Amino acid sequence: MTGEPVPLRIAEPAGWWRRSLRRFTFTSQCPGARRGHDACAVLGDIPAGEACRVHGDNWPRDDPRWPAACEGCGYEFTVDDQWQRNDDEIFRLPDGTTFAYVPSLGRAAPAGTMIRAAWYDEHTDQPGESWIIALPDGGQWITTQRGTDGGYWTVTGTAPALTAVPSIFHNAPHGWHGYLTDGYLRQA
């Protein structure tokens, strides 16, 4: 993952959410995936006022739009497998690109995308605003989270022109390692 520096870009809430129905398994392994069987059916976009942050088994099971089989291998779901209704917030980048933030910002949006994570502010002892940033390896990093050594990064600047010290090493030892300097992600 070498190359040009990746600029940070702030994504703002678009004002709507995407509702979907998901079937999955925790324990059964899908041959083509790193985890269990999984399938999702998007029901459509809904206004923010209709969205529910609580995901779960709270949608009528007789709805014919529930996925019947795993998208990866065709495994047919049983009644005992997991049922999950999800409402995921849609965000918009300055260029008009939209995405649903699920399950990881780095898999949902281009590298360098950042969203304000006000909900995380109350879960950290680190002062300042919490921002989730999409990393070049498809992962995400939160500016106010603890490092694996138990300490915090020193983050300075005003979003999106942030600088973080020390370097970021996501998914060590094989993930992305780089620097956030003046609003740019740079490979180490």
C-alpha angles and dihedrals in degrees: 000000000000126000142082122358113267115230120224115241125188116231116205128205108271094211098250141074134218116235119207141167117227132192120190147147129233100202109026112088120226107219093226098044140061092237142025131315114294141179135165134196117198111220095188144266121307134189116267091248091063095048123105121205090205110091122195151087094330105117127089108273092212091067104119091216093075109113111257099196142028113271091219103050111000096251107165112235119235127215088256094058120096124287119197133173111200133192109192124189118243119223131194127214121213090260091058097257111145130200140169112242100234135157100334127004090223092058094041102045139029119276111276095035112135132189130188110253102197090162089064093056090080093051097058137067090209114105121233137049120316115232127182112217126196109230127211092250093060094260131111136232128200115215094222100041125115119259122233088262090059095251131106134242118250104237120191136172134048120287126297092018095063129153122199128194130229110030122272117246109185117191094358131233097023105022133082118311119186151112135273106214127165092338098315131108109220126188113242 
